[in-house]
Amino acid sequence: MSAASAVASSSLRTYALRLRPGQDLRQKLLAFVTRHQLRAACVLTGVGSLTTTTLRLANQEGPTVYHGHFEIVSLVGTLSVEGSHLHLSVADSTGRTIGGHLLDGNLIYTTAELVIGELPELDFRRETDTTFGYKELAVYPAAPGATAPAPTRKEPRSKPKK
């Protein structure tokens, strides 16, 4: 069985983060992946709002840009320092929903609340699939010793007794 078609499992470590007005959704997500050196991760949930939405729509070569106020109704995909694949759906003020590949240029309006899941026993890579020639997901076991230790959690300070 090839790496791309193998079924693999892993424990799950989660991260929660909030993005602020004016930040670029995709750029911040990819910076988070780089900063934490995530080799295999996914977006578990993402909600918020945007003022500019930039997507690559189905079967289109270039970006389509929308300006206005949009609610993020879905953000899904795989994340890795080896390459990520993300899809975004947004709704406008009438409820009309559009979606496609998340590109740079999705600017936060009020907030974006994200929960990222890391799969530390796996390694996501992008390898050319000969069917269409695109780089597609290939799943491998993580290299021995490659999993980073869980982040340490600081205990809250207790108030001194009077």
DOGU-501742 format. One line per field, with one value per residue (C-alpha): residue number from 0; x, y, z; residue in three letters. Coordinates in nm, 3 decimals, always signed. Each point is the difference from the previous one (the first is absolute). Layout:
<vexlos>
seq = (NUM,...)
xx = (X,...)
yy = (Y,...)
zz = (Z,...)
type = (ALA,...)
</vexlos>
This chain:
<vexlos>
seq = (0,1,2,3,4,5,6,7,8,9,10,11,12,13,14,15,16,17,18,19,20,21,22,23,24,25,26,27,28,29,30,31,32,33,34,35,36,37,38,39,40,41,42,43,44,45,46,47,48,49,50,51,52,53,54,55,56,57,58,59,60,61,62,63,64,65,66,67,68,69,70,71,72,73,74,75,76,77,78,79,80,81,82,83,84,85,86,87,88,89,90,91,92,93,94,95,96,97,98,99,100,101,102,103,104,105,106,107,108,109,110,111,112,113,114,115,116,117,118,119,120,121,122,123,124,125,126,127,128,129,130,131,132,133,134,135,136,137,138,139,140,141,142,143,144,145,146,147,148,149,150,151,152,153,154,155,156,157,158,159,160,161)
xx = (+0.000,+0.142,+0.042,-0.275,-0.263,+0.100,-0.231,+0.185,-0.096,+0.154,-0.074,-0.125,+0.147,-0.207,+0.079,-0.245,+0.074,-0.173,+0.092,-0.057,-0.143,+0.208,+0.204,+0.020,-0.168,+0.216,+0.328,-0.064,-0.098,+0.313,+0.218,-0.150,+0.084,+0.359,+0.044,-0.119,+0.167,-0.323,+0.066,-0.360,-0.294,-0.351,-0.249,-0.257,-0.216,+0.020,-0.254,+0.019,-0.043,+0.185,-0.001,+0.178,-0.034,+0.246,-0.070,+0.101,-0.335,-0.054,+0.176,+0.132,+0.366,+0.016,-0.147,-0.344,-0.019,-0.315,-0.031,-0.260,-0.086,+0.004,-0.056,+0.231,-0.238,+0.262,+0.378,+0.145,+0.319,+0.335,+0.303,+0.369,+0.337,+0.023,-0.310,-0.359,-0.337,-0.279,-0.359,-0.213,-0.374,-0.144,-0.346,-0.086,-0.265,-0.275,+0.114,+0.144,+0.284,+0.313,+0.301,+0.328,+0.370,+0.122,+0.257,+0.192,-0.216,-0.273,-0.002,-0.155,-0.284,-0.067,+0.150,+0.090,-0.022,+0.191,+0.062,+0.287,+0.056,+0.352,+0.056,+0.349,+0.048,-0.051,+0.184,-0.199,+0.184,-0.100,+0.093,-0.086,-0.297,+0.039,-0.379,-0.014,+0.354,-0.090,+0.186,-0.237,+0.005,+0.223,-0.018,+0.302,+0.081,+0.201,+0.375,+0.111,+0.068,-0.162,-0.299,+0.044,-0.081,-0.333,+0.021,+0.037,-0.291,+0.063,-0.199,-0.206,+0.137,-0.192,-0.082,+0.194,-0.203,-0.060)
yy = (+0.000,+0.339,+0.277,+0.208,-0.275,-0.142,+0.048,+0.146,+0.119,+0.223,+0.157,+0.358,+0.315,+0.315,+0.370,+0.288,+0.345,+0.323,+0.230,+0.375,+0.262,+0.063,-0.320,-0.233,-0.333,-0.224,+0.175,-0.025,-0.366,-0.089,+0.206,-0.196,-0.329,+0.117,+0.137,-0.329,-0.215,-0.195,-0.297,-0.129,+0.212,+0.104,+0.277,-0.142,+0.312,+0.359,+0.281,+0.377,+0.279,+0.150,+0.329,-0.141,-0.357,-0.141,-0.349,-0.221,-0.132,-0.350,-0.060,+0.359,+0.094,+0.331,+0.167,+0.154,+0.289,+0.112,+0.318,+0.058,-0.170,-0.379,-0.261,-0.302,-0.296,-0.268,-0.028,-0.346,-0.157,-0.159,+0.189,-0.085,+0.169,-0.214,+0.162,+0.076,-0.034,+0.221,+0.074,+0.290,+0.066,+0.341,+0.153,+0.359,+0.217,-0.169,-0.351,-0.069,-0.244,-0.043,-0.220,-0.115,-0.032,+0.239,+0.242,+0.292,+0.311,-0.109,+0.288,-0.035,+0.241,-0.052,-0.338,-0.349,-0.274,-0.312,-0.343,-0.192,-0.373,-0.141,-0.369,-0.049,-0.361,+0.091,+0.191,+0.170,+0.056,+0.124,-0.235,+0.020,-0.219,-0.117,-0.001,+0.380,+0.110,+0.186,-0.030,-0.196,-0.117,-0.295,-0.127,-0.158,-0.105,+0.269,-0.060,-0.151,+0.280,+0.257,+0.067,+0.310,-0.020,+0.143,+0.368,+0.059,+0.164,+0.264,-0.040,+0.305,+0.208,-0.026,+0.317,+0.045,-0.058,+0.300)
zz = (+0.000,-0.095,+0.257,-0.162,+0.027,+0.339,+0.295,+0.296,+0.344,+0.264,+0.331,-0.018,+0.154,-0.033,-0.020,+0.024,-0.134,-0.085,-0.284,+0.013,-0.237,-0.313,+0.025,-0.301,+0.082,-0.219,+0.077,+0.376,-0.024,-0.195,+0.237,+0.290,-0.175,-0.055,+0.353,+0.153,-0.270,-0.059,-0.228,-0.003,+0.111,-0.097,+0.063,+0.241,-0.007,-0.110,+0.031,-0.024,-0.248,-0.296,-0.193,-0.302,-0.121,-0.253,-0.135,-0.287,-0.116,-0.139,-0.333,-0.017,-0.044,+0.184,+0.308,+0.035,+0.247,+0.183,+0.208,+0.271,+0.328,+0.014,+0.269,-0.005,-0.004,-0.062,-0.001,-0.056,-0.121,+0.068,+0.129,-0.013,-0.031,-0.318,-0.151,+0.097,-0.175,+0.134,-0.107,+0.122,-0.023,+0.084,+0.002,-0.087,+0.167,-0.206,+0.092,-0.345,+0.053,-0.209,+0.052,-0.145,+0.064,+0.269,-0.144,+0.149,+0.021,+0.243,+0.246,+0.344,+0.079,+0.372,+0.089,-0.114,+0.263,-0.099,+0.148,-0.155,+0.051,-0.020,-0.079,+0.150,-0.111,-0.367,-0.270,-0.279,-0.326,-0.344,-0.284,-0.368,-0.089,-0.359,-0.057,-0.045,+0.080,+0.321,+0.327,+0.224,+0.360,+0.090,+0.357,+0.169,+0.354,+0.180,+0.011,+0.333,+0.248,-0.231,+0.221,+0.207,+0.368,+0.104,+0.093,+0.370,+0.169,+0.259,+0.316,+0.089,+0.280,+0.320,+0.182,+0.321,+0.311,+0.219)
type = (MET,SER,ALA,ALA,SER,ALA,VAL,ALA,SER,SER,SER,LEU,ARG,THR,TYR,ALA,LEU,ARG,LEU,ARG,PRO,GLY,GLN,ASP,LEU,ARG,GLN,LYS,LEU,LEU,ALA,PHE,VAL,THR,ARG,HIS,GLN,LEU,ARG,ALA,ALA,CYS,VAL,LEU,THR,GLY,VAL,GLY,SER,LEU,THR,THR,THR,THR,LEU,ARG,LEU,ALA,ASN,GLN,GLU,GLY,PRO,THR,VAL,TYR,HIS,GLY,HIS,PHE,GLU,ILE,VAL,SER,LEU,VAL,GLY,THR,LEU,SER,VAL,GLU,GLY,SER,HIS,LEU,HIS,LEU,SER,VAL,ALA,ASP,SER,THR,GLY,ARG,THR,ILE,GLY,GLY,HIS,LEU,LEU,ASP,GLY,ASN,LEU,ILE,TYR,THR,THR,ALA,GLU,LEU,VAL,ILE,GLY,GLU,LEU,PRO,GLU,LEU,ASP,PHE,ARG,ARG,GLU,THR,ASP,THR,THR,PHE,GLY,TYR,LYS,GLU,LEU,ALA,VAL,TYR,PRO,ALA,ALA,PRO,GLY,ALA,THR,ALA,PRO,ALA,PRO,THR,ARG,LYS,GLU,PRO,ARG,SER,LYS,PRO,LYS,LYS)
</vexlos>
